Amino acid sequence: MSTEASVAGKDWFKDPALGRIFALLNDEGEEVRVVGGAVRNSLMGEAVTDTDLATTWEPEQVVARAEAAGIRAVPTGIEHGTVTLVIDGRGFEVTTLRQDAETDGRRARVNFGRDWQVDAERRDFTINALYADSDGAVIDLVGGLGDIDTRTVRFIGDADARIAEDYLRVLRYFRFFAHYGTGRPDANALKACARARGSLGKLSSERVWKELKALLKARDPGRALLWMRQSGVLGAVLPESEKWGIDSIGPLIATETALDWEPDPMLRLMAMIPPDPARIRELAQRLKMSRAETDRLVKWAEAPVVKPTLAITALDRLLYNFGAEPLSDRVRLSLVSARSRTESDPAALTDAAGHSRHLARTMSWERPVFPVTGADLIAKGIKPGPELGAQLAALEERWVESNFKLDKAALLDTAD
């Protein structure tokens, strides 16, 4: 890639809101530049979703100038130098140039600065330390343009030193490799990540899960997960995967591509861990997953495996008892397994067809409404209490076993 790279012609760069920020902060000898993801993604042909900027102005000065110009300024991380300028309902993070004063592997105390070279060298990867000035010219102070060209994810300077500043950079390395890297990982980076795997336990669980989930959202995280396993990093943060493995990830990605499934980080996680409800609860607690994430994993683990020959009426009963999402997750992974065996096992084609039929049913299924209520039983003379609950449950079970065909009158006729 040319050392005279530019983003001037890109639609995101021609945004009038961005132009207002350039006009606001390129003044009185101070400067603002776009930095990081917007420049990286633009040069790599990837979508640009956020536009972050770096400036020589101190954060309080950014706030004062923005308010004077009628621009809303939100001090989202002002102690770290970050102010969010809101224009036309969209936020632009503006961060003062920084240099680390003190780090402990989890967080850094920073000083504000004016040196673009120092600011670039404190960042993590060369492809994340590219700037674009108000003319769109890309400024490369750490060799990032060459790495953009080869899609190499490389630490700036000494990899061990960069990681020691924040051990989360180990996981960030594999996440960025999953999204942007090709070929083999940078050898120095891989060795440094392997050496630092014992320090990952110092990180907060929320940060670890956030990075893992972001990695699993990549179009194809398979190579990154492979190198995480080879380096011992995967076992350090996700020990549940060690005996279960990541062998299902490749077939899952292939099936997603063939059947046009949206990448689903939770389904990809399921492919990597055993369906053991107790271990999954421990995993979810350790990583401080959300309640919705925990419920989905546990319900998947508790749901039965659906045989490809199961009748649709029997599947409907399972759907009623276990729910559509857990059964869908089970069936999707069974379909992935069957598709991966088709070349060596002719019977797998039949299995895949059965799982496809079941998946279609889980997608279209609507939960039927049980026609009997407690009030109906009370009207028949059954007193409220445990007996009523037991009767209601027995009638519901009878209704499910009838494939939901018994109506209210027929069910009440059977009530004691």
N, C-alpha and C positions, 0 to 999 in steps of 0.2 A: 504494500500500500504506500502511496506517495506520502512523503513527509510534509506535503502541502495539502493535507486533507481538509475538507470543508463540509459543513452541514448547512450552509447558507440556503441551499435550494430546497430543503426539507419543509414540509407543511408545518410541522410542529414548531420549527424555528421562526416561521413567518407569523406566528400567533401575535396579534396586536397586544395582548396582555403581557407577553414576554418583552415586547418592545417597550412597553411602559416601564418595566423594571430596569431594562438597560438604560433608558433615559433618566430614570430616577437616581441610579447608583453609580453611573459612569460620570462623575462630576467632582469638581474640586480636587483633582489629582487622585481620587480613589477609583476603584474598578470593581466590576462584577462580571463573572463568567459562569456559563453553564458548566456543570461538572458531573461526572459519573455516568449513571445509567442512560440518560438521554443521549449523550454523545456515543457511548459504547453501542447501544442498540441501533442507533441510526447508522453507524458505520458497518454494523454486522447485518443490516437488512432486517432487523427485528423491530417489532412494534414498540413505539415510545409511549409510555403511559404516564410517566411523571417527569417533571422538569425541575431539577434541583440546581441551585446556584451557590457559588462561593464568592465572598467579597472581602475587600480590605476594610470596609466600614465595620465598626464595632456594633454589636446587636442593638444597644440602646439608640445609637445613631440611625440604624436602619428603621427602627420603630418610629423615631421622631420624624424622619424624612417622609416615611410612608403616610403617617397621619396628616402631615402638612399637605400632602398631595391628595388627600381624600381616599387613600387606600387602607383598608383594614389590615392591621398587623396583629397577629396572634403569637404570644411568646411561648410557643410549643416546647422549646427546649433552650430557653434563653441562657440558662446557666452553662450550657455547652456551646453557646453561640448561635443557636438556631431560632429564626423567626419565620413564621409562615405568613406570606403576603397573600391576601385573598382578593382576587380580581375576577369579576364576572362569575362568582360562585366557585371558582377553582383556586386551589391552594398551590403556592410556589414556595418551597422551603429555601430560605436564604441563610447560609451559615458563614460566620466570620472565619477567616483563615486561622488555623490552629497549629499548635505544636504540643506534644505530650510533655507534661511536667513530671508525671508520676503514673506508673501503671502497676497493677498487681495480677494481671492475667484475667481479671473479670471486668474491671472498669478503669478508666483513665481520668486523671485530673489534667485539664488542658489550660494552656495559656493562649490568649489570642495573639495573632501575629500579622505580618504584612508580607511575608516571604512565600511566594507561590511554590518555589522549589521545596521548601520545608513542608508546606501543606501537602504537596503531592507525595512526598516520601513517607509521610505518616499514614497514608492510606494502605489498604490491604493488597490489592492486585493491580498490576500495570494497566489492565483494560478498564479499571474503575477510576483511574487517576488522569483521565484526559479532560481537558478544558476546551470550551469554545467561546471565543470572544464575541463582541457585539456584531462583528462582520461575518461570523460563522466560521472563522478560521480555527482549526483544531490545534491546540497547543499541547505538545507531548514532552513532558519533562522526565519521564522514567522508562521510555522505550515501549510504550503501550501500543503504538500504531503497528509495529511489527508483530506483536502478539495478537492484535485484532486480525491481521491478515492471515495468520496461521491458526487462529482460534486456539491459542495457547493460554491457559490460565496459570499465571506465574505470580508469586509473591514479589513485592517490591523490595529490593535489597536482600538481606539475609532472612531466609524463611523462618528459621528458628526464632530470630529476634521479633519478627512480625507476629508470630504465634504467641510468644511470651507476653506480648502486650495485651492480648485478648484471646484466650483459648477457644472462644467460639469460632475463631477464624479457621480452625480445623474443619468444622462442619460447613462453614461458609465456602471453604475451598471446594469441597465435594459438591456442594449445591451449585456453585458457579460452573464447575466442570460439567455437571449434568445438563445445565442449560446452554452453555456456550462452548465447551471444550470438544475437541476431536482427537482421535488417536490415543496415544498413551498419555497419562498425566506427566507433568513436569517432574523429573526425577528428584530434584532437590525438594520440591514441595511435598512429594509423596513421602520421602524419608522423614522430613520434619514433622509431618502429620502423624506418622507412625510413632515417632519418638515422644510426641506430646499426648498420646491417647490416654495415658495414665492421669493426666490433669483435667480431663473432661468432667470428672466428677465434681470439680470445683464450681462448675457453671450452674446457674439456676435451671430448674426443670423446664420452666416456661420457655426459656431461650432455646434449649435443646430441641423441644418439640416443635417450636416455630420453624427452626432450620430444617429439621427432618421433614416436616410437612411441605415446606417450600421445595425441598429437593424432590419429594415424591410427586410434585405437580409438574415436573419437567416432562417434555414430550416423551423422552426415553431416558429414564434414570438408571437403566440397567448397567451400563459401564461404570457409572459412578459408584453404584452399590457394590459392584464386583471389586473395585479398587478399595473401597471402604472395608470390605471383608478381608481382602489380602493384607491390608495394613493394620488390621486389628481394631480399627476405629468403629466399625459397625457393631462388633461384639461388645465394645465398651459402652455404647449408648443404647443398644438394642440387643441385650443378651438373649432374648427370647427367639431371635432369628438364628442362633448358632446351629442348633441341631435340626431346625426346620429348613433353614436355608433360603436362598434367593433364586432357586432354580425355576420357580414359576413366573418370575418377573418377565423374562424374555417372551414366553408364550402369551402372557397377559398383554404385553405391549403389542404383539403381533395380532392378537384378537381385537384389541381396541382399534387398531388401524384398519383391519379388514371389515369390521362391523360398525365402524364409525362411532365408537363409544367415546364419550368425553373422558379425559384422564381423571381418575378418581383416586386421590392419595390414600383415602381410607381403604378402598378395595385393594390397592397395591400393598398396603400394610398387612391386610388380612392374608394376602398371598405369601407373606414372609414369616408369619407367626402361627403357632399351633392354636386350633380352636378350643382352648382350655379356658372356661369362664373364670376360674380362680386366678390363673396366671394373668389373664387379660385385665382383671380388676386391679391386680398389683401393678401391672404395666401402666394402666391409665392413671392410677394414683401417683406413681413415681414421676410420670411426665406431666402431671397436673392437666390432663386433658379436660375439655369441657364436658358437661353432663351429656350433651347430645352425642359427642364423639364416643364417650364411654358406653352409653346405652346402645349405640349402633354396634360396637364391637362385641359387647356381651350378648346381645340378642342374636347376632350372627353365630357366635360360638354355641349358644344354647339351641339354635334351630337344628333340625335333623338334616342329614344329607338326603337329597332327593334323587332317587334312582331314575335313570332315564326312561324306564319302562312304566313308571307310575302313571296310573290313570288320572285324567284331568279332574274327575270328581274327587279322587283322593287328594290331589294337590289342592283343590279348593278347601278341603277340610283343614289341611296343614296351614294354608294361608290364613284361615280364620283364627286358628289357634296360635300361630307364631308371628303373623304379620307379613305384609308384602315385602318390605325392605330386607329383613333377615333372610327370607327365602330367595329373594332376587340375588342377594350377595352370594348365597350358597350355590345357586344354579349357575351364576356367571362363572364362578371359579371352577365348577364342574365342567362347564362348557369349554373353558380354557384348557383344562386337562385333557378332555376328549379330543379337541382340535390338535393338540400337540402330539397325540398318539396316532393320528390318522395314517401317516406314512408307513408306520411299522405294524399297525394293527387294523385290519379292515373293519373289524367290529366297532372300532371307535367312531366310524362314520355314522353308524346307526345310533350310537350313544349321543353324538353331537346333535343329530337331528332331534332326538328326544329332549335334550336339554334346551335346544332352541325353541321347541314347542312350549316347554315349561316356562322359559323366560318370557315369551310373548304373553303367556297367561298371567304371570306375575305383574307384567306391565299394564295389562288392561283390567285386572281384577278390581272389583269394587266390593267392599265389605258389606254383606247383607245385614239387615237389622233384625235382631231377635224380636219376634212379635209379642212375647209375653212379658209383663212387668210384675213387680211385687204387688202393685195395687190389684192386678187381676187375681192373684192368689188370695189376697186378703178378702176380696169379694166372694171367694169360694169358701170362706170360713177359716182359712189358715192364719194363725196369729203371727204377728211380726216377731222375729227372733231367729235363732239359729235354724229352726225347722224350715222356716220360709226360705232362708238362703239356700239350704240344702235342696229343697224342692225346685227352686228356681234354677240352680246349677244342673240338677238332673234333667230337667226339661230342656235346658239349652243343649246339653250333651246329646239328648235324644234327637233334637232338631238338627244338630250338626250331622249326626250319623245318618239322618234321612236325606242328606245332601241339601238341607235347607228347604225341603219340600213341605213338611208338615206345617199347616197353618195354625193360627191362634186357637181356633175352636178344637181342632184335633189334639193339640197339645194339652189344653185345659181339661179335655175329657179323660186324659191319662193321669191327671194330677190326683193325688190322694186327698 
